[in-house]
Amino acid sequence: MSEVLLPQPLHPHLPLTALAPMQDVTNLWFMKVIAHYGSPDYFFTEYFRVNETSRLNPNILSAITENDTLRPVFAQILGESIPDLVRTARELCKYNVAGIDLNMGCPAPRIYRKNVGGGLLLLPEKVDRILGELRQVVNDRPLTVKMRVGFENTDTFDKILYLIDRHNIDLLSLHGRTVKDMYHGVVRYDLIAEAVKRVRCPVLANGNINSATAALEVLSQTGAAGVMVGRWAIGNPWIFHQIRQALQSEAIAPVPLAEVRNYIDHLWRTPTVATIPMRSRLGYLKMYLNYIALSVDTNGHFLRQMRQTSTEAELFNLCDNVLLAASHENFSSVPYSVL
């Protein structure tokens, strides 16, 4: 194993928590919003796209250089050109990054068709060379990997796990679906459990962890060192705090719907609002609301009405009418499955 240590978590006696990297979501502003409601142990940036002409994206870099959440931030890179991945890793290591994370799981077709992200799972020999070269330059901080259990099947799973060990990867974040599964279908927690047994580094379980209850079940089922939460942290920014409460056998504090209304305001007040057309801003917020709404009411009225709004006034009047009028009611800590 590498002698590099992972950053100190918030509660060393508890399993780890991490916010999954999500392109166009986990920017500096969203990290700050999540931190306001309860930080995870670790943040991961959106991916830095790496090729022969790439330079560090300043907007993504700001999540490292301007981050005042007091939590470690890992810089994620995505690419397949070994010289350029090495160059980018060196550049990022000049900043206060907690570690370098290689994206081997992105399921977007426009990504994997270029043999990057999840596409690398089809190329274990290439992965071997990439990890070997990155390990040489990332030697004073963690080198981590985020991946899925396979591309279309799990044929390369064993080989990739072997490479994770061979190159002394310091942390593995494993989504229990294949690339072709996208975000549908059964999450193979049994394969995450297998990875936990097979590799020497800590493993973060990822995939459909939509509540504190689910996090505890997944930890029990897999034996993972922690959990990584993505889309469900969009819908419930309190989830990391709630997971810590559940891990310590504490009652999960209820979240009034009025607090959800405040969260929506936080999302709307992104610092880039002046540069975003109103129609795009509405679409941006609705993307978040698609997840938030799943825990508002059992019959999905708010979700359907939200999708039908077309102006800022309509959207916020709806939020006020639903969330403030019923402010004595609580936000569900588990999304309503019927929706």
VOVEX-206731 format. One record per residue: y, z, x of N, C-alpha, C in turn; residue number from 1; residue in one letter. Coordinates in steps of 0.05 Angstrom, whole numbers. Layout:
BEGIN
{{Y; Z; X}; {Y; Z; X}; {Y; Z; X}; NUM; "a"}
...
// end
This chain:
BEGIN
{{-24; 0; 17}; {0; 0; 0}; {25; 0; 17}; 1; "m"}
{{47; -10; 6}; {73; -9; 19}; {82; 20; 21}; 2; "s"}
{{98; 26; 41}; {108; 53; 44}; {134; 56; 28}; 3; "e"}
{{143; 35; 15}; {167; 36; -1}; {162; 52; -27}; 4; "v"}
{{181; 69; -33}; {178; 86; -57}; {195; 74; -80}; 5; "l"}
{{185; 78; -104}; {201; 70; -128}; {224; 89; -131}; 6; "l"}
{{246; 80; -144}; {268; 98; -148}; {260; 122; -165}; 7; "p"}
{{275; 144; -162}; {269; 169; -177}; {274; 164; -206}; 8; "q"}
{{254; 170; -223}; {258; 167; -252}; {275; 191; -263}; 9; "p"}
{{283; 189; -288}; {298; 210; -301}; {282; 236; -302}; 10; "l"}
{{257; 234; -309}; {240; 257; -312}; {214; 252; -296}; 11; "h"}
{{212; 261; -271}; {189; 254; -254}; {162; 262; -266}; 12; "p"}
{{162; 281; -284}; {136; 290; -295}; {127; 273; -319}; 13; "h"}
{{144; 254; -328}; {137; 238; -351}; {130; 209; -342}; 14; "l"}
{{115; 195; -358}; {110; 166; -353}; {137; 151; -352}; 15; "p"}
{{137; 129; -337}; {161; 113; -333}; {168; 97; -358}; 16; "l"}
{{194; 91; -361}; {203; 73; -382}; {221; 53; -369}; 17; "t"}
{{221; 28; -379}; {237; 7; -369}; {246; -12; -391}; 18; "a"}
{{270; -22; -389}; {280; -43; -407}; {271; -69; -395}; 19; "l"}
{{257; -85; -411}; {247; -111; -401}; {270; -130; -397}; 20; "a"}
{{268; -147; -376}; {288; -168; -372}; {286; -188; -394}; 21; "p"}
{{309; -195; -407}; {310; -215; -428}; {334; -232; -424}; 22; "m"}
{{329; -258; -420}; {351; -276; -415}; {370; -277; -438}; 23; "q"}
{{396; -276; -431}; {418; -277; -450}; {420; -251; -466}; 24; "d"}
{{405; -231; -458}; {406; -205; -472}; {413; -182; -453}; 25; "v"}
{{397; -179; -432}; {399; -155; -415}; {421; -159; -394}; 26; "t"}
{{445; -165; -403}; {468; -167; -385}; {480; -139; -381}; 27; "n"}
{{502; -138; -366}; {515; -113; -360}; {522; -98; -385}; 28; "l"}
{{534; -112; -405}; {543; -99; -429}; {520; -87; -444}; 29; "w"}
{{498; -101; -447}; {476; -90; -462}; {463; -66; -448}; 30; "f"}
{{462; -67; -421}; {453; -44; -406}; {470; -19; -412}; 31; "m"}
{{496; -24; -413}; {514; -1; -419}; {510; 9; -447}; 32; "k"}
{{506; -9; -466}; {501; -1; -494}; {476; 16; -496}; 33; "v"}
{{454; 6; -483}; {429; 21; -483}; {433; 48; -470}; 34; "i"}
{{447; 49; -448}; {452; 74; -434}; {467; 94; -452}; 35; "a"}
{{484; 84; -469}; {499; 101; -487}; {480; 116; -506}; 36; "h"}
{{459; 103; -514}; {440; 115; -533}; {416; 129; -520}; 37; "y"}
{{412; 123; -494}; {389; 136; -480}; {377; 117; -461}; 38; "g"}
{{384; 120; -435}; {374; 101; -415}; {344; 102; -411}; 39; "s"}
{{333; 79; -402}; {306; 80; -392}; {307; 89; -363}; 40; "p"}
{{285; 93; -350}; {285; 99; -322}; {295; 76; -305}; 41; "d"}
{{287; 51; -313}; {294; 28; -297}; {305; 6; -315}; 42; "y"}
{{325; -8; -304}; {335; -33; -316}; {326; -57; -299}; 43; "f"}
{{323; -80; -312}; {317; -105; -298}; {337; -126; -307}; 44; "f"}
{{348; -141; -289}; {368; -161; -296}; {355; -185; -310}; 45; "t"}
{{371; -201; -323}; {362; -228; -330}; {353; -242; -304}; 46; "e"}
{{338; -263; -307}; {329; -276; -282}; {351; -293; -269}; 47; "y"}
{{351; -291; -242}; {367; -309; -226}; {351; -334; -222}; 48; "f"}
{{360; -357; -232}; {345; -382; -229}; {348; -391; -200}; 49; "r"}
{{326; -397; -187}; {325; -403; -159}; {315; -432; -154}; 50; "v"}
{{331; -448; -140}; {323; -474; -131}; {339; -481; -106}; 51; "n"}
{{337; -505; -96}; {350; -512; -71}; {381; -512; -72}; 52; "e"}
{{392; -514; -96}; {421; -514; -99}; {432; -489; -112}; 53; "t"}
{{414; -470; -118}; {423; -446; -133}; {439; -427; -117}; 54; "s"}
{{457; -414; -131}; {472; -392; -119}; {470; -368; -139}; 55; "r"}
{{476; -345; -129}; {474; -321; -147}; {493; -324; -170}; 56; "l"}
{{483; -322; -194}; {499; -324; -218}; {517; -299; -220}; 57; "n"}
{{544; -303; -219}; {562; -279; -218}; {560; -262; -243}; 58; "p"}
{{554; -274; -266}; {551; -258; -291}; {527; -240; -289}; 59; "n"}
{{505; -250; -279}; {481; -233; -276}; {486; -213; -254}; 60; "i"}
{{499; -222; -232}; {503; -204; -210}; {520; -180; -218}; 61; "l"}
{{538; -183; -237}; {555; -161; -246}; {539; -138; -257}; 62; "s"}
{{515; -144; -268}; {497; -122; -278}; {488; -104; -255}; 63; "a"}
{{491; -113; -230}; {484; -97; -207}; {510; -85; -195}; 64; "i"}
{{530; -102; -190}; {554; -93; -176}; {573; -76; -192}; 65; "t"}
{{572; -79; -219}; {591; -64; -236}; {576; -45; -254}; 66; "e"}
{{552; -39; -248}; {536; -22; -266}; {541; 7; -261}; 67; "n"}
{{551; 21; -282}; {557; 49; -280}; {539; 66; -298}; 68; "d"}
{{515; 56; -304}; {496; 71; -320}; {482; 93; -305}; 69; "t"}
{{484; 92; -278}; {471; 111; -260}; {440; 108; -260}; 70; "l"}
{{431; 86; -269}; {402; 80; -268}; {396; 57; -249}; 71; "r"}
{{373; 57; -236}; {366; 36; -217}; {364; 9; -232}; 72; "p"}
{{373; -12; -218}; {372; -39; -230}; {356; -57; -211}; 73; "v"}
{{335; -69; -221}; {319; -88; -206}; {330; -116; -211}; 74; "f"}
{{331; -132; -191}; {341; -160; -194}; {316; -178; -197}; 75; "a"}
{{316; -193; -219}; {293; -211; -224}; {300; -239; -215}; 76; "q"}
{{281; -252; -202}; {284; -279; -193}; {262; -297; -205}; 77; "i"}
{{269; -322; -210}; {251; -341; -222}; {253; -368; -207}; 78; "l"}
{{231; -377; -196}; {230; -402; -182}; {203; -407; -169}; 79; "g"}
{{201; -430; -155}; {176; -436; -141}; {180; -446; -113}; 80; "e"}
{{205; -452; -106}; {211; -461; -78}; {212; -436; -60}; 81; "s"}
{{192; -435; -42}; {189; -411; -26}; {214; -406; -8}; 82; "i"}
{{224; -426; 6}; {248; -421; 23}; {272; -411; 6}; 83; "p"}
{{275; -421; -18}; {298; -413; -35}; {293; -386; -47}; 84; "d"}
{{268; -379; -54}; {262; -352; -64}; {268; -332; -42}; 85; "l"}
{{260; -338; -17}; {265; -320; 6}; {295; -317; 10}; 86; "v"}
{{309; -340; 10}; {338; -339; 14}; {352; -321; -7}; 87; "r"}
{{344; -325; -32}; {356; -310; -54}; {349; -280; -52}; 88; "t"}
{{325; -274; -46}; {317; -246; -43}; {333; -233; -21}; 89; "a"}
{{337; -247; 2}; {354; -236; 23}; {382; -231; 14}; 90; "r"}
{{393; -250; -1}; {421; -247; -11}; {423; -223; -29}; 91; "e"}
{{403; -220; -47}; {404; -198; -67}; {401; -171; -53}; 92; "l"}
{{386; -170; -31}; {381; -145; -17}; {406; -135; -3}; 93; "c"}
{{427; -152; -2}; {453; -143; 9}; {468; -125; -11}; 94; "k"}
{{459; -126; -36}; {471; -110; -57}; {455; -85; -63}; 95; "y"}
{{465; -69; -80}; {452; -44; -87}; {431; -48; -109}; 96; "n"}
{{411; -64; -102}; {389; -69; -121}; {366; -50; -115}; 97; "v"}
{{354; -40; -136}; {331; -22; -133}; {307; -36; -122}; 98; "a"}
{{305; -62; -127}; {282; -78; -117}; {285; -106; -126}; 99; "g"}
{{267; -123; -117}; {266; -151; -125}; {241; -155; -143}; 100; "i"}
{{245; -167; -166}; {224; -172; -185}; {219; -202; -189}; 101; "d"}
{{194; -210; -185}; {187; -238; -189}; {178; -244; -217}; 102; "l"}
{{191; -263; -230}; {183; -270; -258}; {159; -289; -257}; 103; "n"}
{{137; -279; -267}; {112; -295; -269}; {102; -294; -298}; 104; "m"}
{{121; -291; -317}; {112; -288; -344}; {129; -302; -365}; 105; "g"}
{{152; -314; -358}; {169; -326; -378}; {153; -347; -394}; 106; "c"}
{{152; -344; -421}; {136; -363; -437}; {151; -387; -448}; 107; "p"}
{{177; -390; -441}; {192; -412; -452}; {181; -438; -441}; 108; "a"}
{{175; -458; -458}; {164; -483; -448}; {182; -497; -427}; 109; "p"}
{{208; -495; -431}; {226; -509; -412}; {225; -495; -384}; 110; "r"}
{{214; -471; -383}; {211; -457; -358}; {183; -463; -346}; 111; "i"}
{{162; -457; -361}; {135; -459; -349}; {128; -488; -342}; 112; "y"}
{{140; -507; -356}; {135; -536; -349}; {145; -543; -321}; 113; "r"}
{{162; -527; -310}; {172; -531; -283}; {156; -515; -262}; 114; "k"}
{{133; -505; -271}; {116; -489; -253}; {130; -463; -243}; 115; "n"}
{{147; -452; -260}; {159; -427; -253}; {154; -408; -277}; 116; "v"}
{{162; -382; -273}; {157; -363; -294}; {127; -362; -300}; 117; "g"}
{{120; -363; -325}; {91; -362; -333}; {75; -385; -322}; 118; "g"}
{{88; -407; -314}; {74; -430; -303}; {60; -423; -276}; 119; "g"}
{{71; -403; -262}; {59; -396; -236}; {30; -385; -240}; 120; "l"}
{{24; -375; -263}; {-3; -364; -268}; {-25; -385; -266}; 121; "l"}
{{-17; -410; -267}; {-36; -432; -264}; {-40; -439; -234}; 122; "l"}
{{-24; -427; -217}; {-23; -435; -189}; {-27; -410; -170}; 123; "l"}
{{-50; -398; -171}; {-54; -374; -154}; {-50; -378; -125}; 124; "p"}
{{-56; -402; -114}; {-52; -407; -86}; {-22; -407; -80}; 125; "e"}
{{-6; -417; -98}; {23; -417; -94}; {33; -388; -96}; 126; "k"}
{{23; -373; -115}; {30; -345; -118}; {24; -330; -92}; 127; "v"}
{{2; -335; -80}; {-6; -323; -55}; {15; -327; -34}; 128; "d"}
{{24; -352; -31}; {44; -358; -11}; {71; -345; -17}; 129; "r"}
{{79; -346; -43}; {105; -335; -51}; {105; -305; -46}; 130; "i"}
{{85; -291; -55}; {85; -262; -51}; {84; -254; -21}; 131; "l"}
{{69; -270; -6}; {67; -264; 23}; {94; -267; 36}; 132; "g"}
{{109; -288; 30}; {135; -292; 42}; {156; -272; 32}; 133; "e"}
{{155; -266; 6}; {174; -246; -5}; {169; -219; 7}; 134; "l"}
{{144; -212; 11}; {138; -185; 21}; {149; -182; 50}; 135; "r"}
{{151; -204; 65}; {161; -202; 92}; {191; -195; 92}; 136; "q"}
{{206; -205; 72}; {235; -201; 72}; {243; -177; 54}; 137; "v"}
{{227; -171; 34}; {233; -148; 17}; {215; -125; 27}; 138; "v"}
{{225; -112; 48}; {208; -91; 61}; {221; -64; 63}; 139; "n"}
{{246; -62; 52}; {260; -36; 52}; {264; -26; 24}; 140; "d"}
{{253; -39; 4}; {256; -31; -24}; {233; -44; -39}; 141; "r"}
{{228; -36; -63}; {204; -47; -78}; {205; -77; -83}; 142; "p"}
{{182; -89; -81}; {177; -116; -90}; {159; -114; -114}; 143; "l"}
{{169; -123; -137}; {154; -119; -162}; {149; -146; -175}; 144; "t"}
{{130; -146; -194}; {123; -170; -208}; {121; -165; -238}; 145; "v"}
{{132; -183; -254}; {128; -183; -283}; {112; -207; -291}; 146; "k"}
{{90; -203; -304}; {72; -226; -311}; {58; -221; -337}; 147; "m"}
{{43; -241; -346}; {26; -240; -369}; {-3; -241; -360}; 148; "r"}
{{-21; -237; -379}; {-50; -236; -371}; {-62; -263; -366}; 149; "v"}
{{-47; -284; -370}; {-56; -311; -364}; {-38; -332; -376}; 150; "g"}
{{-44; -357; -372}; {-28; -378; -383}; {-37; -386; -411}; 151; "f"}
{{-60; -398; -412}; {-71; -405; -439}; {-96; -388; -444}; 152; "e"}
{{-108; -379; -423}; {-131; -361; -424}; {-128; -341; -400}; 153; "n"}
{{-149; -326; -395}; {-147; -306; -373}; {-163; -314; -349}; 154; "t"}
{{-167; -340; -345}; {-183; -350; -322}; {-173; -341; -295}; 155; "d"}
{{-147; -339; -292}; {-136; -332; -265}; {-128; -302; -263}; 156; "t"}
{{-134; -287; -284}; {-126; -259; -284}; {-136; -243; -260}; 157; "f"}
{{-162; -245; -255}; {-174; -230; -233}; {-162; -238; -206}; 158; "d"}
{{-158; -264; -203}; {-147; -274; -178}; {-119; -264; -173}; 159; "k"}
{{-102; -264; -195}; {-75; -255; -192}; {-74; -225; -186}; 160; "i"}
{{-91; -210; -199}; {-92; -181; -194}; {-99; -176; -164}; 161; "l"}
{{-118; -192; -154}; {-125; -189; -126}; {-101; -194; -108}; 162; "y"}
{{-84; -214; -115}; {-61; -220; -99}; {-39; -199; -101}; 163; "l"}
{{-37; -186; -125}; {-19; -164; -128}; {-26; -142; -108}; 164; "i"}
{{-51; -136; -105}; {-60; -116; -86}; {-57; -126; -57}; 165; "d"}
{{-65; -150; -52}; {-64; -161; -25}; {-37; -159; -12}; 166; "r"}
{{-16; -164; -29}; {11; -165; -18}; {27; -139; -23}; 167; "h"}
{{12; -118; -30}; {24; -92; -32}; {48; -92; -51}; 168; "n"}
{{45; -104; -74}; {66; -103; -95}; {69; -74; -103}; 169; "i"}
{{94; -66; -107}; {100; -37; -112}; {100; -29; -141}; 170; "d"}
{{103; -48; -159}; {102; -43; -188}; {95; -68; -203}; 171; "l"}
{{77; -66; -222}; {69; -89; -238}; {75; -84; -267}; 172; "l"}
{{92; -101; -279}; {98; -100; -307}; {81; -121; -321}; 173; "s"}
{{62; -113; -338}; {42; -132; -349}; {44; -134; -379}; 174; "l"}
{{51; -158; -388}; {52; -164; -417}; {23; -172; -425}; 175; "h"}
{{13; -160; -446}; {-15; -164; -453}; {-21; -188; -470}; 176; "g"}
{{-4; -209; -469}; {-9; -234; -482}; {-9; -256; -461}; 177; "r"}
{{-19; -280; -468}; {-17; -303; -450}; {10; -316; -454}; 178; "t"}
{{17; -334; -436}; {42; -349; -438}; {42; -365; -464}; 179; "v"}
{{20; -378; -470}; {19; -395; -495}; {20; -378; -520}; 180; "k"}
{{13; -352; -518}; {15; -335; -542}; {44; -330; -549}; 181; "d"}
{{62; -334; -530}; {90; -327; -534}; {92; -298; -542}; 182; "m"}
{{102; -292; -567}; {105; -264; -576}; {88; -260; -601}; 183; "y"}
{{67; -276; -604}; {50; -274; -628}; {22; -266; -619}; 184; "h"}
{{6; -259; -638}; {-22; -253; -632}; {-26; -225; -621}; 185; "g"}
{{-51; -219; -616}; {-60; -193; -608}; {-52; -188; -579}; 186; "v"}
{{-41; -164; -574}; {-35; -156; -547}; {-60; -144; -534}; 187; "v"}
{{-69; -155; -511}; {-93; -146; -498}; {-89; -121; -481}; 188; "r"}
{{-87; -99; -495}; {-84; -74; -480}; {-108; -67; -463}; 189; "y"}
{{-131; -78; -471}; {-155; -74; -455}; {-152; -87; -428}; 190; "d"}
{{-138; -110; -426}; {-134; -122; -400}; {-113; -107; -384}; 191; "l"}
{{-94; -95; -397}; {-75; -78; -383}; {-90; -54; -371}; 192; "i"}
{{-108; -43; -387}; {-124; -20; -377}; {-141; -29; -353}; 193; "a"}
{{-151; -54; -354}; {-167; -64; -331}; {-149; -67; -306}; 194; "e"}
{{-125; -76; -310}; {-106; -79; -288}; {-100; -52; -275}; 195; "a"}
{{-97; -32; -292}; {-91; -5; -282}; {-113; 4; -263}; 196; "v"}
{{-138; -2; -270}; {-160; 6; -253}; {-163; -12; -228}; 197; "k"}
{{-153; -36; -230}; {-158; -55; -208}; {-137; -54; -186}; 198; "r"}
{{-112; -49; -193}; {-91; -50; -173}; {-82; -22; -165}; 199; "v"}
{{-72; -20; -141}; {-64; 6; -130}; {-36; 14; -139}; 200; "r"}
{{-19; -5; -146}; {8; 2; -153}; {10; 11; -182}; 201; "c"}
{{31; 25; -189}; {35; 32; -217}; {38; 7; -235}; 202; "p"}
{{28; 10; -260}; {29; -12; -279}; {46; -3; -303}; 203; "v"}
{{65; -20; -311}; {79; -15; -336}; {67; -33; -358}; 204; "l"}
{{59; -20; -380}; {48; -35; -402}; {70; -47; -419}; 205; "a"}
{{68; -73; -426}; {88; -87; -441}; {76; -104; -462}; 206; "n"}
{{89; -105; -485}; {79; -122; -507}; {77; -106; -533}; 207; "g"}
{{96; -112; -552}; {95; -100; -579}; {97; -70; -580}; 208; "n"}
{{111; -58; -561}; {115; -29; -561}; {141; -25; -578}; 209; "i"}
{{137; -21; -604}; {159; -21; -623}; {168; 6; -631}; 210; "n"}
{{157; 28; -620}; {165; 55; -628}; {154; 74; -608}; 211; "s"}
{{164; 99; -610}; {154; 120; -592}; {124; 125; -597}; 212; "a"}
{{116; 124; -623}; {88; 127; -630}; {71; 106; -616}; 213; "t"}
{{80; 81; -618}; {65; 59; -605}; {64; 63; -575}; 214; "a"}
{{85; 73; -563}; {86; 77; -534}; {64; 97; -526}; 215; "a"}
{{62; 119; -541}; {42; 139; -534}; {14; 128; -538}; 216; "l"}
{{10; 113; -558}; {-17; 101; -563}; {-24; 82; -540}; 217; "e"}
{{-5; 66; -531}; {-10; 47; -510}; {-15; 61; -483}; 218; "v"}
{{0; 82; -478}; {-4; 97; -454}; {-32; 110; -454}; 219; "l"}
{{-40; 120; -476}; {-67; 132; -479}; {-89; 111; -476}; 220; "s"}
{{-85; 88; -487}; {-105; 67; -487}; {-108; 54; -460}; 221; "q"}
{{-86; 52; -445}; {-86; 36; -420}; {-87; 53; -395}; 222; "t"}
{{-77; 78; -397}; {-75; 93; -372}; {-52; 84; -355}; 223; "g"}
{{-34; 68; -366}; {-11; 57; -350}; {7; 79; -341}; 224; "a"}
{{22; 73; -320}; {42; 92; -309}; {67; 94; -326}; 225; "a"}
{{70; 75; -344}; {93; 76; -362}; {93; 52; -380}; 226; "g"}
{{116; 48; -394}; {118; 26; -413}; {144; 11; -408}; 227; "v"}
{{143; -15; -413}; {167; -32; -412}; {171; -42; -440}; 228; "m"}
{{195; -38; -450}; {202; -46; -478}; {224; -68; -476}; 229; "v"}
{{220; -89; -492}; {238; -111; -493}; {252; -114; -519}; 230; "g"}
{{242; -131; -536}; {255; -138; -562}; {259; -114; -580}; 231; "r"}
{{241; -95; -579}; {244; -72; -597}; {265; -52; -588}; 232; "w"}
{{274; -55; -563}; {298; -39; -555}; {323; -51; -566}; 233; "a"}
{{323; -78; -572}; {345; -90; -586}; {348; -78; -613}; 234; "i"}
{{325; -76; -627}; {325; -65; -654}; {330; -36; -656}; 235; "g"}
{{323; -21; -635}; {325; 8; -635}; {333; 18; -607}; 236; "n"}
{{359; 20; -602}; {368; 28; -575}; {362; 57; -569}; 237; "p"}
{{353; 72; -589}; {346; 100; -585}; {317; 103; -575}; 238; "w"}
{{303; 81; -572}; {274; 82; -568}; {266; 96; -542}; 239; "i"}
{{281; 93; -521}; {274; 107; -495}; {277; 137; -498}; 240; "f"}
{{298; 146; -511}; {302; 174; -516}; {279; 185; -534}; 241; "h"}
{{272; 169; -554}; {251; 177; -572}; {224; 178; -558}; 242; "q"}
{{219; 160; -540}; {194; 160; -525}; {192; 186; -509}; 243; "i"}
{{214; 194; -496}; {214; 218; -480}; {210; 243; -498}; 244; "r"}
{{222; 242; -522}; {217; 264; -541}; {188; 266; -548}; 245; "q"}
{{176; 243; -554}; {148; 243; -563}; {129; 252; -540}; 246; "a"}
{{136; 244; -515}; {119; 251; -492}; {119; 281; -487}; 247; "l"}
{{141; 294; -496}; {143; 323; -492}; {137; 338; -518}; 248; "q"}
{{123; 324; -536}; {114; 336; -562}; {137; 347; -578}; 249; "s"}
{{161; 335; -575}; {184; 343; -591}; {186; 325; -616}; 250; "e"}
{{198; 336; -637}; {203; 320; -661}; {223; 298; -654}; 251; "a"}
{{219; 274; -664}; {238; 252; -659}; {262; 256; -677}; 252; "i"}
{{286; 259; -664}; {310; 264; -679}; {316; 240; -697}; 253; "a"}
{{322; 245; -723}; {328; 222; -741}; {355; 209; -734}; 254; "p"}
{{357; 184; -739}; {381; 168; -734}; {393; 160; -761}; 255; "v"}
{{416; 171; -769}; {428; 163; -794}; {436; 133; -794}; 256; "p"}
{{435; 121; -817}; {443; 92; -818}; {472; 88; -809}; 257; "l"}
{{488; 108; -813}; {516; 106; -803}; {517; 102; -773}; 258; "a"}
{{498; 114; -758}; {497; 110; -730}; {489; 81; -723}; 259; "e"}
{{472; 70; -740}; {464; 42; -736}; {488; 24; -739}; 260; "v"}
{{506; 31; -758}; {530; 15; -762}; {548; 17; -737}; 261; "r"}
{{549; 40; -724}; {564; 43; -699}; {552; 26; -677}; 262; "n"}
{{525; 25; -676}; {512; 9; -656}; {519; -21; -659}; 263; "y"}
{{520; -30; -684}; {528; -58; -689}; {556; -63; -679}; 264; "i"}
{{574; -44; -683}; {601; -47; -672}; {601; -49; -641}; 265; "d"}
{{584; -33; -628}; {582; -34; -599}; {573; -62; -591}; 266; "h"}
{{554; -74; -604}; {544; -100; -597}; {566; -121; -602}; 267; "l"}
{{581; -118; -623}; {602; -138; -629}; {625; -138; -609}; 268; "w"}
{{630; -114; -597}; {653; -111; -579}; {646; -119; -550}; 269; "r"}
{{628; -138; -546}; {622; -147; -519}; {648; -156; -505}; 270; "t"}
{{651; -151; -480}; {676; -159; -466}; {681; -189; -465}; 271; "p"}
{{661; -205; -471}; {665; -234; -470}; {674; -246; -496}; 272; "t"}
{{681; -229; -516}; {687; -239; -542}; {709; -260; -542}; 273; "v"}
{{729; -257; -525}; {752; -275; -525}; {744; -303; -517}; 274; "a"}
{{721; -307; -504}; {713; -333; -495}; {691; -346; -512}; 275; "t"}
{{683; -331; -533}; {661; -341; -549}; {671; -350; -576}; 276; "i"}
{{666; -374; -585}; {675; -383; -612}; {663; -365; -633}; 277; "p"}
{{677; -362; -656}; {668; -343; -676}; {640; -350; -686}; 278; "m"}
{{634; -375; -690}; {608; -383; -700}; {586; -374; -681}; 279; "r"}
{{591; -377; -655}; {572; -368; -635}; {569; -338; -634}; 280; "s"}
{{592; -324; -638}; {591; -295; -639}; {574; -285; -662}; 281; "r"}
{{577; -298; -685}; {561; -290; -708}; {531; -295; -702}; 282; "l"}
{{525; -317; -690}; {497; -323; -684}; {486; -303; -664}; 283; "g"}
{{503; -296; -644}; {495; -276; -624}; {488; -250; -637}; 284; "y"}
{{506; -240; -655}; {501; -215; -668}; {477; -216; -687}; 285; "l"}
{{474; -238; -701}; {451; -241; -719}; {425; -240; -704}; 286; "k"}
{{425; -250; -680}; {400; -249; -663}; {392; -219; -660}; 287; "m"}
{{411; -202; -655}; {405; -173; -652}; {397; -162; -680}; 288; "y"}
{{412; -170; -700}; {407; -159; -727}; {380; -166; -738}; 289; "l"}
{{369; -188; -729}; {342; -195; -738}; {322; -173; -731}; 290; "n"}
{{327; -159; -709}; {309; -137; -701}; {318; -111; -714}; 291; "y"}
{{344; -106; -714}; {355; -81; -726}; {346; -79; -755}; 292; "i"}
{{349; -101; -770}; {344; -100; -799}; {315; -92; -806}; 293; "a"}
{{297; -96; -787}; {269; -89; -793}; {264; -60; -798}; 294; "l"}
{{283; -43; -791}; {280; -14; -794}; {300; -3; -814}; 295; "s"}
{{314; -20; -829}; {334; -10; -848}; {323; -5; -875}; 296; "v"}
{{308; -23; -887}; {297; -19; -914}; {270; -32; -916}; 297; "d"}
{{253; -21; -932}; {225; -29; -934}; {221; -57; -946}; 298; "t"}
{{240; -65; -964}; {236; -90; -978}; {250; -114; -964}; 299; "n"}
{{265; -109; -943}; {277; -131; -928}; {302; -142; -940}; 300; "g"}
{{315; -128; -960}; {339; -139; -972}; {361; -143; -952}; 301; "h"}
{{365; -124; -935}; {387; -126; -915}; {382; -149; -896}; 302; "f"}
{{357; -153; -888}; {351; -175; -870}; {357; -202; -883}; 303; "l"}
{{349; -205; -907}; {353; -231; -921}; {383; -236; -926}; 304; "r"}
{{397; -215; -935}; {425; -219; -941}; {441; -224; -915}; 305; "q"}
{{433; -210; -893}; {447; -215; -868}; {445; -244; -859}; 306; "m"}
{{421; -255; -862}; {417; -283; -853}; {433; -303; -870}; 307; "r"}
{{441; -295; -894}; {456; -313; -911}; {486; -312; -907}; 308; "q"}
{{496; -292; -892}; {525; -290; -887}; {534; -312; -868}; 309; "t"}
{{559; -321; -872}; {569; -343; -855}; {596; -337; -842}; 310; "s"}
{{608; -314; -849}; {633; -306; -836}; {632; -277; -826}; 311; "t"}
{{651; -271; -809}; {652; -244; -798}; {656; -224; -821}; 312; "e"}
{{674; -231; -840}; {680; -212; -862}; {655; -208; -879}; 313; "a"}
{{640; -229; -885}; {616; -226; -902}; {596; -208; -888}; 314; "e"}
{{592; -213; -862}; {572; -198; -847}; {579; -168; -846}; 315; "l"}
{{604; -162; -839}; {611; -134; -836}; {614; -119; -863}; 316; "f"}
{{622; -134; -884}; {622; -122; -910}; {594; -114; -918}; 317; "n"}
{{575; -132; -912}; {547; -125; -918}; {537; -101; -902}; 318; "l"}
{{544; -100; -877}; {536; -77; -860}; {548; -51; -871}; 319; "c"}
{{573; -52; -880}; {586; -29; -891}; {572; -20; -917}; 320; "d"}
{{568; -40; -934}; {556; -34; -961}; {528; -22; -958}; 321; "n"}
{{513; -32; -940}; {485; -23; -937}; {483; 2; -920}; 322; "v"}
{{496; 2; -897}; {492; 24; -877}; {510; 48; -881}; 323; "l"}
{{534; 43; -891}; {552; 66; -896}; {549; 78; -923}; 324; "l"}
{{543; 61; -943}; {539; 71; -970}; {514; 89; -971}; 325; "a"}
{{495; 83; -954}; {470; 100; -953}; {469; 116; -927}; 326; "a"}
{{493; 125; -918}; {494; 138; -892}; {478; 164; -890}; 327; "s"}
{{470; 175; -914}; {454; 199; -913}; {425; 192; -908}; 328; "h"}
{{418; 167; -910}; {390; 158; -904}; {387; 153; -875}; 329; "e"}
{{362; 153; -866}; {356; 150; -837}; {344; 123; -831}; 330; "n"}
{{349; 114; -807}; {338; 90; -795}; {308; 96; -789}; 331; "f"}
{{291; 78; -796}; {262; 83; -791}; {257; 81; -761}; 332; "s"}
{{242; 100; -750}; {235; 99; -721}; {213; 80; -716}; 333; "s"}
{{201; 69; -737}; {179; 49; -735}; {187; 26; -753}; 334; "v"}
{{188; 1; -742}; {196; -22; -760}; {176; -25; -783}; 335; "p"}
{{187; -34; -806}; {171; -37; -829}; {153; -62; -826}; 336; "y"}
{{127; -58; -825}; {109; -79; -819}; {108; -101; -840}; 337; "s"}
{{116; -94; -865}; {114; -114; -886}; {135; -136; -882}; 338; "v"}
{{154; -132; -865}; {174; -153; -861}; {166; -172; -839}; 339; "l"}
// end
